[in-house]
Amino acid sequence: MLRLAPRSVAFALSAAILVAGSGAAVAASEQEMAEYRRDCTMDYTRLCSAYDPGSPQVRQCFAARRAELSPRCAATIAKYETPEKPQRRR
């Protein structure tokens, strides 16, 4: 398992979680990244640190373990989550 210094984890997490749980990867603003770092670093360390920060697996891990996220992290993710647009049938 990859071990990173807390500061490295926080930086990597900000890059990793663009919009966790969302199917669409959306570039987050600096404010969003700061909130993800502040609210979700411990959740990353506790639940998903087996995956390289910045990988699609981290986002998948957060989505799969959503029920286990801290209330603060879950609220931050929900705040910035963008629902996928339904596909139009032709």
N, C-alpha and C positions, 0 to 999 in steps of 0.2 A: 504494500500500500504506500502511496506517495505521501510523504510528510512535508508540510510546508510551514514556514514561520507564520504566526498569526497575521502579520501585515501582508504577507504574500497571499494568504488565503483570502483576506478581505479584498485585495486588489483583483485577484483572479475571479472571485465570486462576482464582483461587479461586472466583469466581462462575461461571465458564464450565464448569468440570469438576465437575459434580455427581456423576456416575458415568459416566466415559468408557467407551465400548464397550457400555454397557448400554442396552437399549431403553427402560428405565424411568428417568425422571428422579426421583431421590430426593434430598431435601434432606440435605445433608451437615452433620455436626456441626462445631463450631469446630476440633476436633482434626483431623478429616478434611481440612478446608479448609487448615489449616496444613501438613499433610503434602503435599497436592497442590501447594501453593505452593512448598514447599521442594524437592520432588522432580521437578516437571514444568514449571516455568517455562521452563527452557532448551529443553525439548522443544517447548513451545508456540512459543517464539521461532524455533527452527530449522525446525520442520515445519509449523506451522499459523497463523503470524502473518498470513497473507493474509486470515484471517477475523476478524470483529469478536469480541472477547472476550464471552462470554455468549451467543453465538449457537448455534443447533443445529448449524451447520456446523462449529464447533470440535469438538464431541463427535463428529461424523461423521468429521472429519479424523483425530482421535486413533484412532478405531476402524479407519479404513481404513489408517492408517500404523502400526498396532500393532507390527509387526515391526521398525520403525525406532526405536521408543522406547528411551530409555536403560533399562538394567536396573532402576535405582532407580524411575523413573517407572512402568514396566510393573508392578513389584511393588506399588507403592502403589495403582495402579488395580485390580489383581487382588485386593488386600486388601479393598477396599471394593465391588467389583463385585457387583451383585445380579443373578443370572440371572433372565431373564423366566420367568414361570410359564407352563407349556403351557396352551393353550386347551383347555377341555373340550368334547368333542363331545357333542351332544345327540341 
